[in-house]
Amino acid sequence: AQKVTQAQTEISVVEKEDVTLDCVYETRDTTYYLFWYKQPPSGELVFLIRRNSFDEQNEISGRYSWNFQKSTSSFNFTITASQVVDSAVYFCALRNYGQNFVFGPGTRLSVLP
Amino acid sequence: GAVVSQHPSRVICKSGTSVKIECRSLDFQATTMFWYRQFPKQSLMLMATSNEGSKATYEQGVEKDKFLINHASLTLSTLTVTSAHPEDSSFYICSARTSGGAQNIQYFGAGTRLSVL
């Protein structure tokens, strides 16, 4: 069975702080994809990253970085120097090859000025 | 720009009426489209998977007679909430998957916020 756990329900930080959102997944497949999406108050899902199971390289995109560790089945997301505009709900998701998305419960991030 | 268009973005209706939500893939053909429902402060839950030209596959607990899905073309899927009731009020999100290959990509619409009075 596939499962995605985001243990942090809500996080509040002050602007310019770094924050890490945790994601732990479960799957029996060897081929799978991991995703992070941002959902601002408008509701639209904003795609942030897709990582396949064979690529464990960490990735950095501006203030965003992702740490993929297969050994611990984790795909954590760090925002450096957070800004108010980063306030949103963030979803981690898993998709096995040819199958549907399984979304985590989401982490609500509030960045305070 | 958006590659999946969902319409309307917001709808308010009276209890007992039916509401149709459209999902269009704009720049690609989507043999498979998905419908999700998201209740406030909860995650997205898959309702059904629709394949062009065939009947939709519904997830357990989703009433197929209440949530009618039609995927008549490779670029359009519709979800009709029949005889809507206040408990159907939710955020509905569609998604379309590109065809073929291991790298097929799934795009999400902007969502439809349904409020049933």
Interface residues (C-beta under 8 A of the other chain):
Chain A: T31 Y37 S42 G43 E44 L45 F47 R50 F91 R95 Y97 N100 F101 F103 G104 P105 G106 R108
Chain B: F34 K41 Q42 S43 L44 M45 L46 T49 F91 I93 S95 A102 I105 Q106 Y107 F108 A110 G111 R113
